Amino acid sequence: MGLKPLNDRVIVKRKEEEEKTAGGIYIPDSAKEKPQGGEVVAAGPECKTVKAGDSVLFAKYAGSEFSVDGDELIIMREDDILGVFA
């Protein structure tokens, strides 16, 4: 990817959406909610707590969505990240 985030911005790729419930019921596209978790693809030079490869949880309406080479990505401030999965 040729995009480098500036300052305290991070680029996150959302986790894949669940296709069916634990009980085996398939979820239609119209009923799916976008996951609030993902993997950090790149982090700006001023990011102190996250780095590329971290799995994170972020606010529901955080950041701006965009697409690069068919990948759906989100760019957001480091402050929009609620936690890092251990």
SVG drawing of the C-alpha trace seen along z (x, -y; Angstrom):
<svg xmlns="http://www.w3.org/2000/svg" viewBox="-32 -15 39 39">
<polyline fill="none" stroke="black" stroke-width="0.4" points="0.0,0.0 1.4,-3.4 -0.5,-5.5 1.5,-6.5 -0.6,-8.0 0.6,-11.3 0.9,-12.5 -1.3,-10.3 -3.4,-8.7 -3.7,-5.0 -5.0,-2.9 -7.1,0.1 -8.6,3.0 -11.9,4.2 -12.3,7.8 -14.4,9.9 -18.1,9.8 -19.8,12.9 -21.8,14.8 -23.9,16.8 -24.8,16.9 -23.5,19.5 -26.8,21.3 -26.2,21.7 -28.6,19.0 -27.3,17.0 -27.3,13.2 -28.5,11.3 -26.4,8.3 -29.1,5.8 -29.0,7.0 -25.3,7.0 -23.5,4.5 -20.0,3.5 -17.5,4.9 -15.8,2.5 -12.6,4.4 -9.7,4.8 -6.0,4.9 -3.7,1.9 -2.2,1.8 0.0,-1.3 0.6,-3.9 1.8,-7.5 5.0,-8.6 3.3,-10.2 1.4,-7.1 2.5,-6.0 0.3,-3.0 -0.4,-1.1 1.7,0.3 1.2,2.2 -0.2,5.7 -2.0,4.9 -5.7,6.0 -7.8,3.1 -11.3,2.2 -12.5,-1.2 -15.5,-3.5 -18.5,-2.7 -18.4,-5.8 -14.7,-6.4 -12.6,-7.6 -13.1,-7.8 -13.6,-4.8 -11.7,-4.4 -10.7,-1.7 -7.2,-0.9 -6.6,2.0 -10.0,3.5 -9.3,3.5 -11.8,1.5 -9.8,-0.5 -10.4,-3.1 -8.1,-6.0 -8.7,-7.4 -7.0,-9.2 -5.2,-7.1 -7.7,-8.5 -10.6,-6.8 -9.1,-3.4 -10.7,-2.1 -8.4,0.8 -5.8,3.2 -6.4,7.0 -3.6,8.8"/>
</svg>
